[in-house]
Amino acid sequence: MTGTDGSGTAEVRNVLLAGIVGSTAYGLAHQDSDVDRLGLFAAPTEELHGLHPPKASHVSTAPDRTLHEAAKWCRLALGGNPTVTELVWLPDDLYEVRTDLGDELIGIRTTFLGAARVRDAYLGYATQQFRRLESRADGSFSADTRRRTAKHARHLKRLCHQGHELYRTGRLTIRLDDPEAFRSFGEEVAADPDAARPLLRHFEQAFAETRSVLPEHPDERAAESWLRRVRKRFYEA
């Protein structure tokens, strides 16, 4: 079984699910934006038992593509990682590879969610973006600095909105309803990085005051069962 990432580049075997993520998926891409791809694959089960296990991730830059081995993807998703989590919440038209096992994974996506991990992961990533805004790279107001600052600000706002939605409703909307509001926020923060502080403080309070619909911890049993089906599928005696 062979997957394709739609790019015409060398393929990783046994791709189970892959799609377009990042700015293109959010609706924030511009004409110079890279197209980011993310997916997961199954290593042949036999290779997991030797002295030298297969690579857990394959990353390329032409095109920008990251593929995680199935077990690694599960561990990252169970930890609340926002980047890997979005793979199982994409709009249908953004998937480039879908298999039966990939569809099964989409079907159990809510079992990967736990309130504490979602809150900590999304707020943690948003705080990282804020720290980058505070540092302002070289401290100049060059065009490149403004561009990078605006980008960090857009992603800070996105992480806050998406994370709080997921925490509050148990659903994750990838395409932003009003991308222009995020672009405007980016330009505002590019002119004054401290303008991002009220937004971050607002969502810190919102998370603290919101009662999540999610269980406190994810249900690892569903991921374990799915992963064992993957191992059985790709075992060749």
Contacts in CASP RR format, 6 or more apart in sequence:
PFRMAT RR
TARGET T0000
AUTHOR 0000-0000-0000
METHOD contacts of the structure
MODEL  1
MTGTDGSGTAEVRNVLLAGIVGSTAYGLAHQDSDVDRLGLFAAPTEELHG
LHPPKASHVSTAPDRTLHEAAKWCRLALGGNPTVTELVWLPDDLYEVRTD
LGDELIGIRTTFLGAARVRDAYLGYATQQFRRLESRADGSFSADTRRRTA
KHARHLKRLCHQGHELYRTGRLTIRLDDPEAFRSFGEEVAADPDAARPLL
RHFEQAFAETRSVLPEHPDERAAESWLRRVRKRFYEA
1 13 0 8 1.000
1 14 0 8 1.000
1 99 0 8 1.000
1 234 0 8 1.000
2 11 0 8 1.000
2 13 0 8 1.000
2 14 0 8 1.000
2 15 0 8 1.000
3 11 0 8 1.000
3 12 0 8 1.000
3 13 0 8 1.000
3 14 0 8 1.000
3 15 0 8 1.000
3 18 0 8 1.000
3 41 0 8 1.000
3 97 0 8 1.000
4 11 0 8 1.000
4 15 0 8 1.000
4 96 0 8 1.000
4 97 0 8 1.000
5 11 0 8 1.000
5 15 0 8 1.000
5 18 0 8 1.000
5 19 0 8 1.000
5 37 0 8 1.000
5 63 0 8 1.000
5 65 0 8 1.000
5 67 0 8 1.000
5 96 0 8 1.000
5 97 0 8 1.000
6 96 0 8 1.000
7 37 0 8 1.000
7 63 0 8 1.000
7 65 0 8 1.000
9 60 0 8 1.000
9 62 0 8 1.000
9 63 0 8 1.000
9 65 0 8 1.000
12 41 0 8 1.000
12 58 0 8 1.000
12 67 0 8 1.000
13 41 0 8 1.000
13 44 0 8 1.000
14 41 0 8 1.000
14 42 0 8 1.000
14 43 0 8 1.000
14 44 0 8 1.000
14 234 0 8 1.000
15 39 0 8 1.000
15 40 0 8 1.000
15 41 0 8 1.000
15 67 0 8 1.000
15 97 0 8 1.000
15 99 0 8 1.000
16 39 0 8 1.000
16 40 0 8 1.000
16 41 0 8 1.000
16 42 0 8 1.000
16 70 0 8 1.000
16 97 0 8 1.000
16 99 0 8 1.000
16 101 0 8 1.000
16 102 0 8 1.000
16 105 0 8 1.000
16 230 0 8 1.000
17 39 0 8 1.000
17 40 0 8 1.000
17 87 0 8 1.000
17 88 0 8 1.000
17 95 0 8 1.000
17 97 0 8 1.000
17 98 0 8 1.000
17 99 0 8 1.000
17 101 0 8 1.000
17 102 0 8 1.000
17 105 0 8 1.000
17 106 0 8 1.000
18 37 0 8 1.000
18 38 0 8 1.000
18 39 0 8 1.000
18 40 0 8 1.000
18 67 0 8 1.000
18 87 0 8 1.000
18 95 0 8 1.000
18 96 0 8 1.000
18 97 0 8 1.000
19 37 0 8 1.000
19 38 0 8 1.000
19 39 0 8 1.000
19 87 0 8 1.000
19 90 0 8 1.000
19 94 0 8 1.000
19 95 0 8 1.000
19 96 0 8 1.000
19 97 0 8 1.000
20 35 0 8 1.000
20 36 0 8 1.000
20 37 0 8 1.000
20 90 0 8 1.000
20 94 0 8 1.000
20 96 0 8 1.000
21 36 0 8 1.000
21 37 0 8 1.000
21 38 0 8 1.000
21 83 0 8 1.000
21 86 0 8 1.000
21 87 0 8 1.000
21 90 0 8 1.000
21 94 0 8 1.000
22 28 0 8 1.000
22 29 0 8 1.000
22 36 0 8 1.000
22 86 0 8 1.000
23 29 0 8 1.000
23 30 0 8 1.000
23 33 0 8 1.000
23 34 0 8 1.000
23 36 0 8 1.000
24 33 0 8 1.000
24 35 0 8 1.000
24 36 0 8 1.000
24 94 0 8 1.000
25 86 0 8 1.000
25 90 0 8 1.000
25 91 0 8 1.000
25 94 0 8 1.000
25 174 0 8 1.000
25 175 0 8 1.000
26 158 0 8 1.000
26 174 0 8 1.000
26 175 0 8 1.000
26 176 0 8 1.000
26 179 0 8 1.000
26 182 0 8 1.000
27 175 0 8 1.000
27 176 0 8 1.000
27 179 0 8 1.000
28 154 0 8 1.000
28 158 0 8 1.000
28 176 0 8 1.000
28 179 0 8 1.000
28 182 0 8 1.000
28 183 0 8 1.000
29 35 0 8 1.000
34 63 0 8 1.000
34 64 0 8 1.000
35 63 0 8 1.000
35 64 0 8 1.000
36 64 0 8 1.000
36 65 0 8 1.000
36 66 0 8 1.000
37 63 0 8 1.000
37 64 0 8 1.000
37 65 0 8 1.000
37 66 0 8 1.000
37 96 0 8 1.000
38 65 0 8 1.000
38 66 0 8 1.000
38 67 0 8 1.000
38 83 0 8 1.000
38 84 0 8 1.000
38 86 0 8 1.000
38 87 0 8 1.000
39 65 0 8 1.000
39 66 0 8 1.000
39 67 0 8 1.000
39 68 0 8 1.000
39 73 0 8 1.000
39 87 0 8 1.000
39 97 0 8 1.000
40 67 0 8 1.000
40 68 0 8 1.000
40 69 0 8 1.000
40 70 0 8 1.000
40 73 0 8 1.000
40 87 0 8 1.000
40 105 0 8 1.000
41 58 0 8 1.000
41 67 0 8 1.000
41 68 0 8 1.000
41 69 0 8 1.000
41 70 0 8 1.000
42 69 0 8 1.000
42 70 0 8 1.000
42 101 0 8 1.000
42 230 0 8 1.000
42 231 0 8 1.000
42 233 0 8 1.000
42 234 0 8 1.000
43 53 0 8 1.000
43 54 0 8 1.000
43 69 0 8 1.000
43 70 0 8 1.000
43 234 0 8 1.000
44 54 0 8 1.000
44 234 0 8 1.000
44 235 0 8 1.000
44 236 0 8 1.000
45 231 0 8 1.000
45 232 0 8 1.000
45 234 0 8 1.000
45 235 0 8 1.000
45 236 0 8 1.000
46 235 0 8 1.000
46 236 0 8 1.000
47 53 0 8 1.000
47 54 0 8 1.000
48 54 0 8 1.000
48 231 0 8 1.000
54 69 0 8 1.000
55 69 0 8 1.000
56 68 0 8 1.000
56 69 0 8 1.000
56 71 0 8 1.000
56 72 0 8 1.000
57 66 0 8 1.000
57 67 0 8 1.000
57 68 0 8 1.000
57 69 0 8 1.000
57 72 0 8 1.000
58 65 0 8 1.000
58 66 0 8 1.000
58 67 0 8 1.000
59 65 0 8 1.000
59 66 0 8 1.000
59 67 0 8 1.000
68 76 0 8 1.000
68 84 0 8 1.000
70 227 0 8 1.000
70 230 0 8 1.000
71 227 0 8 1.000
73 84 0 8 1.000
73 87 0 8 1.000
74 112 0 8 1.000
74 223 0 8 1.000
74 226 0 8 1.000
74 227 0 8 1.000
76 83 0 8 1.000
76 84 0 8 1.000
77 84 0 8 1.000
77 85 0 8 1.000
77 88 0 8 1.000
77 112 0 8 1.000
77 223 0 8 1.000
78 112 0 8 1.000
78 117 0 8 1.000
78 218 0 8 1.000
78 220 0 8 1.000
78 223 0 8 1.000
79 117 0 8 1.000
79 121 0 8 1.000
79 218 0 8 1.000
80 112 0 8 1.000
80 113 0 8 1.000
80 114 0 8 1.000
80 117 0 8 1.000
80 118 0 8 1.000
80 121 0 8 1.000
80 218 0 8 1.000
81 121 0 8 1.000
82 121 0 8 1.000
82 122 0 8 1.000
82 125 0 8 1.000
82 159 0 8 1.000
82 162 0 8 1.000
82 163 0 8 1.000
85 112 0 8 1.000
85 166 0 8 1.000
85 172 0 8 1.000
86 172 0 8 1.000
86 174 0 8 1.000
88 105 0 8 1.000
88 106 0 8 1.000
88 107 0 8 1.000
88 109 0 8 1.000
88 112 0 8 1.000
89 109 0 8 1.000
89 171 0 8 1.000
89 172 0 8 1.000
89 173 0 8 1.000
89 174 0 8 1.000
90 174 0 8 1.000
91 174 0 8 1.000
91 175 0 8 1.000
94 174 0 8 1.000
101 226 0 8 1.000
101 229 0 8 1.000
101 230 0 8 1.000
101 233 0 8 1.000
104 226 0 8 1.000
104 229 0 8 1.000
105 226 0 8 1.000
108 222 0 8 1.000
108 223 0 8 1.000
108 226 0 8 1.000
110 170 0 8 1.000
111 218 0 8 1.000
111 219 0 8 1.000
111 221 0 8 1.000
111 222 0 8 1.000
111 223 0 8 1.000
112 218 0 8 1.000
112 222 0 8 1.000
112 223 0 8 1.000
113 166 0 8 1.000
113 170 0 8 1.000
113 214 0 8 1.000
113 215 0 8 1.000
113 218 0 8 1.000
114 212 0 8 1.000
114 214 0 8 1.000
114 215 0 8 1.000
114 216 0 8 1.000
114 217 0 8 1.000
114 218 0 8 1.000
115 167 0 8 1.000
115 212 0 8 1.000
115 214 0 8 1.000
115 215 0 8 1.000
115 216 0 8 1.000
116 216 0 8 1.000
116 217 0 8 1.000
117 217 0 8 1.000
117 218 0 8 1.000
118 163 0 8 1.000
118 166 0 8 1.000
118 167 0 8 1.000
118 212 0 8 1.000
118 214 0 8 1.000
119 167 0 8 1.000
119 207 0 8 1.000
119 212 0 8 1.000
122 159 0 8 1.000
122 160 0 8 1.000
122 162 0 8 1.000
122 163 0 8 1.000
122 164 0 8 1.000
122 166 0 8 1.000
122 167 0 8 1.000
123 160 0 8 1.000
123 203 0 8 1.000
123 204 0 8 1.000
123 207 0 8 1.000
125 159 0 8 1.000
126 156 0 8 1.000
126 159 0 8 1.000
126 160 0 8 1.000
126 200 0 8 1.000
126 203 0 8 1.000
127 200 0 8 1.000
129 152 0 8 1.000
129 153 0 8 1.000
129 155 0 8 1.000
129 156 0 8 1.000
129 159 0 8 1.000
130 152 0 8 1.000
130 156 0 8 1.000
130 196 0 8 1.000
130 197 0 8 1.000
130 200 0 8 1.000
132 148 0 8 1.000
132 152 0 8 1.000
133 149 0 8 1.000
133 152 0 8 1.000
133 153 0 8 1.000
133 156 0 8 1.000
133 189 0 8 1.000
133 193 0 8 1.000
133 196 0 8 1.000
134 193 0 8 1.000
136 145 0 8 1.000
136 149 0 8 1.000
136 193 0 8 1.000
137 145 0 8 1.000
137 148 0 8 1.000
137 149 0 8 1.000
138 145 0 8 1.000
139 145 0 8 1.000
146 190 0 8 1.000
146 191 0 8 1.000
147 190 0 8 1.000
149 186 0 8 1.000
149 189 0 8 1.000
149 190 0 8 1.000
149 193 0 8 1.000
150 183 0 8 1.000
150 186 0 8 1.000
150 187 0 8 1.000
150 189 0 8 1.000
150 190 0 8 1.000
151 186 0 8 1.000
152 189 0 8 1.000
153 185 0 8 1.000
153 186 0 8 1.000
153 188 0 8 1.000
153 189 0 8 1.000
153 190 0 8 1.000
153 193 0 8 1.000
153 196 0 8 1.000
154 182 0 8 1.000
154 183 0 8 1.000
154 185 0 8 1.000
154 186 0 8 1.000
156 196 0 8 1.000
156 199 0 8 1.000
156 200 0 8 1.000
157 182 0 8 1.000
157 185 0 8 1.000
157 186 0 8 1.000
157 199 0 8 1.000
158 176 0 8 1.000
158 182 0 8 1.000
160 199 0 8 1.000
160 200 0 8 1.000
160 202 0 8 1.000
160 203 0 8 1.000
161 176 0 8 1.000
162 172 0 8 1.000
162 173 0 8 1.000
162 174 0 8 1.000
163 172 0 8 1.000
164 203 0 8 1.000
164 206 0 8 1.000
164 207 0 8 1.000
164 210 0 8 1.000
165 171 0 8 1.000
165 172 0 8 1.000
165 173 0 8 1.000
166 172 0 8 1.000
166 214 0 8 1.000
167 207 0 8 1.000
167 210 0 8 1.000
167 212 0 8 1.000
167 214 0 8 1.000
168 210 0 8 1.000
168 212 0 8 1.000
168 213 0 8 1.000
169 213 0 8 1.000
170 212 0 8 1.000
170 213 0 8 1.000
170 214 0 8 1.000
176 182 0 8 1.000
185 199 0 8 1.000
188 195 0 8 1.000
189 195 0 8 1.000
189 196 0 8 1.000
END
